[in-house]
Amino acid sequence: MEEVRIKGFSVGARQPLTVICGPCIIESEDFAMRTAEELKGIFEQLPFQFIFKSSYDKANRSSIHSFRGPGVEEGLRILERVQREFDLPVITDVHSPEEALIAGVVCDMIQIPAFLCRQTDLIVAAGSTSAAVNVKKGQFMSPYEMKNVVEKLLSCGNRRILLTDRGTSFGYSNLVSDMRAIPIMQQFGFPVCFDATHSAQLPGGLGQTSGGQREFIPTLAKAAVAAGCNALFIEAHPDPARAKSDAATVLPFDSLKGLLSQIAKLYEVIQCFEERSPVSAC
């Protein structure tokens, strides 16, 4: 498996677990700065590699009335400030080839949303930037089909690829997570991430907004680590009840701390087994 270099660390096998974490959306500049600072403090106490995530625009909201964010120019300015002031790598969603080219100049990694993972022009544009590219597997796709996405990125000469599973939809406002997707996608030669918070969504489950089952996030996250994922994607918010996006599935910061502490112990054990060390040495 190839390692993907992000700022001062690498994502891949036999590397510390990488966690992509942050509020779903940039609610304001002050909010983004406060959450980035607090999350950096949390991760400094843990053996993880941390990438700050927040979106400048959520283009696939269920309702026309939902908050979408500050937009690409203002959002990227804020993310660049997070990079500069907290020395953090940042990632954000892109929705068009034009956005990918702009965001790729600023962000350490750019993300292709699950609903857009088959959009060739978008993927090629993202792959043509100097940023690493994280592609979320579409809820409508098998993990085997992500090989085509990898080939599109490789056609641009970009080998800094991360693939993310976020569950599979069979309709009726629900998602199912099949942990076989992790080793299947790892066979394509690049690290695999598991999105523990979006996998707990109930898409459109509340009519005009998505619902969710936050109580299952720890179960899914720990299962993915046990299955050998190289990274976790976890959205978190200081006050989920007031979150302007994905309120039903963002983790409160206090719960995040506890979950990450458990995952740190689990990941250490998994690494020991993969290295074929005696259990007593773990």
N, C-alpha and C positions, 0 to 999 in steps of 0.2 A: 504493500500500500504506500502510495506517495504521501509525503507530508506537505501540508499547506502552511506556508509561512505567513503569519499575521503579526505585523509590528515586531515585537521582540520575542515571539515564541512560535511554536509549530503545533498544528493540529494533526493528530494521526495516531497510529498504533504506538504503544510504549511511551506515550507522552502524557503529561498530566491532563486530566479531563478539562475540556474547554466548555465554559458555560456562556451562552449568549443570553443576556438578561437586560431587562429594562421595561419601562411602561410601554404599552402598545403604541401610544401616539404622543407626539409632542403637544402637550396641552397649553404650554406657554414657555417662554424662555426661562423664567424663574423656576418653573416646575421642573424642566429638564435639567437645569443645573443642580437643583437641590437633590433630585433623585439620583443623578450620576454621582454626586459626592457621597451620598449615603450608601449607595451600592458599592462604590469603591471601598468604603470602610468595611463593609461586610465581607467582601471578597479578599481583602488583605489579611483576614484572619483564617483563610481557608486555602487548601492546596490546589486551587483551581486557576485556570487561565480565563480571564474575564473579558468579554467583548460587550460594550454597551449598545443596546438596541433601542431605537425609537423611530417611529415613522413620521415623515413630514406630511404624508397624505395617505389616507385609507380609502382607496378608490373603489373597493368592493363592499362597501357598507350595505346592509340589508335594505335600509330605507334612505330615501332622498333627504330626509330630515336629520340624519345622523351627522354628528361632528366629524369632519374629515382631517383637520389639522391645519397648520400655518401655510402649507404650500411648499414647493420645491426650493425656491430661492431663500426664503426666510428659514425654512427648516434646515437646509444645509449650512447656513450661517451659524445656526445654533449648535448643530452637531460638530462643526469645526471648532467652535468655542469649547465644547466638551473635550474634544481631542487635546486642544492646546492647554487648557487650564488643569485638567486632571490626568493628562498623559495616558489616555485610554484609546484603544482602537474602537471604532464605531461601525455600525452596520445599519442600513435602512432599506426599505422596500423601494423598488422602481417599477414603473408601470408602462413605460414606453421606451423606444430606442433613444429618443431625445433625452429623457430623464436619466437613462443609464449612463450616457456619455457625460452628463453634467455631474451626477452623483459619484461616478467612478473617479473623478478628479479629487474629490474631497474624502470619501469614505475608504476605510481600509478593506471593507467587504461590502458588496451590494447583494441584495436578496431579490430573487424572482419569486413572487407569490405563487401559491399552489395553483390557483385558477389560471395562471399565465404561463405555466411551465412548458407548454407546447408552442409558444409564440416564437417562431424561429428568428424573426428580425430582432425581437427583444433580447433573446439569448445571445445572438451574435454580437449585438451592440455591447452587452454587458461583458462578453468575453473579449471584446476588443479594447477594453479599458485596462488600466494597470492594477485595478482592484481584484481581490479574490471574489469569487462568485458562489453564493449559496443558493441552491435551487430547491424549493420545496416540492416534493412529489404531489402531484394533483390528487385530490380525493377520489377522482374518477379513474385513476390509473393503477396498474399493477407495478410493483417495484421493478420488474424486469424491463418495463418500458423506459425506465430512466436511463438505460444505456444509450438511447437515442439522444437524450439531452447532453450526456457526457460527450458524445461524438460531435455534437454541434459546437460545444465549447472548445474541444480539442482542435476543431477546424480553424479556430482563430489563433491557435498557438497558446491558449491560456490553459495551464495545468494546475492552477490554484482553485480547485473545485471542492465544494462541500455539498453533499446531498442530504436533504432533510425529509424524514417521514413525519406526517402529521395526521395519520389515520386515513381510513378509507370509508367513503360514504356509499351506502346502499339505499339511500333515500330516507324518508320519514324522519328527518331532522335528527340524525344520529351519526356517529362515527365509530368505526371499529379499528382497533390497533392490533396488527399482526406483527409480532416481534421478529418473524422470519424476514421481514423487509430489511432489517439491519444487515445481517450477513449477506443477503442477496445483493443489495446495492454496494456493499463493500467489495464484492467480486469485481466491480468495474474499476477498482484500483485507487479509489479515493475515499477519504474519511466520510463517515455517516453520522449525522446528528439526529436526535429525536426531539420533536416539539411536544413537550409534556403538557403545556397549557392549552394550545389549540386542539390537541387530540381529545381534550375533555369537553370540547364545545358540543352544543346541540344546535347546529346551523339553522338559523331562522326559527329556533324553537320558541321564541317569545313573540312571534308574529313579525313585528318591525325590527326586532333585534335578535341576535343569537343568544341562546341560553347556554347553560353549561353545568357541569358536575364537578365543581372545584374539589370535592372530597376525594376524587379519584386521581388527582394530579400526582400525589406522592407514590401511589401504586404504579402508575404508568412510568414515572421517571425512574423508579428503582428497577422495574422490570427491564427497561431499556438499557440501563447500566449493566445489569446482569447479563443481558443479551449481547453486550460488547460494543455499544455505541461509543463513538469517539468524542462526541459533544452532546450537550443538552441545550435546548432552547426553552427558556422559562420566562414568561412575562410576569412582571411584578409591579405593584403599585402601593404607595403608602396608605391609601384609603380606598380599597376596591369599590366600596359603595358609591363613591363619587367619581369613579373612573369614567372618562368620556368615550372609551372604547373597550369592548370585551370585559365589561365589569363582572360578568359571571365566572370568568376563568382566570383573571389575573390573581397572582398570589399576593397576600399582604406581606410586607417585609418581615414581620416577626415569624410568620410561618415559613418564609423562604430560608431564614437562618437555620431553623430546626431541620428542615428537609435537607439542606446542603450539608449539614453536619453528619446526617445519616448516610448520605450519598458518598461523602468522603471516605467513610469506613468501608462501605460496600465496594467502592472502586478500588481501594487498596487490596482487598481480598481477591477481587476479580483479576487484577494485575498479577498477583502472586500465582494464581492458577494458570494464567496464560504463559507465564514464564516458567511454569512447571517447578515452582519452588515448593518445598514441603509446607504443608498447612501450618505447622508449628512455627515456621519462619515469618508468617504473615502477621 
